[in-house]
Amino acid sequence: MNEKKRYSYAGPVRLYNKIVDHNYKGETMAFTPQKALSNLAWRFKQDYHYNDLDKIELDKKYLSVLY
């Protein structure tokens, strides 16, 4: 059975291809790296009061598995 892993992100955040944060840091629990990036993007939107429809992009090369 798949287990959730803890992911950490430390890198840039893009809003419509423009960098809005050069070194965002966050952690989340997820089954896949794709879901982890989705969770982190959602959390960024909530923390910085962006609209749910805004396109936030995180680069997977800055994502790491903690355990």
URJO-V137427 format. One record per backbone hydrogen bond with DSSP energy under -0.5 kcal/mol. NH is the residue of the N-H (numbers start at 1). CO is the residue of the C=O. Records with the same first field share a line. If there is no record, write none. Layout:
BEGIN
NH=CO, CO
END
This chain:
BEGIN
5=30
7=5, 28
8=64
9=26
10=62
11=24
13=21
14=57
15=18
16=14, 55
18=15
20=13
21=13
24=11
26=9
28=7
30=5
36=32
37=33
38=34
39=35
40=36
41=37
42=38
43=39
44=40
45=41
46=42
47=43
48=44
49=46
50=45
54=51
56=54
57=14
59=12
60=58
62=59
63=60
64=8
66=6, 64
67=6
END
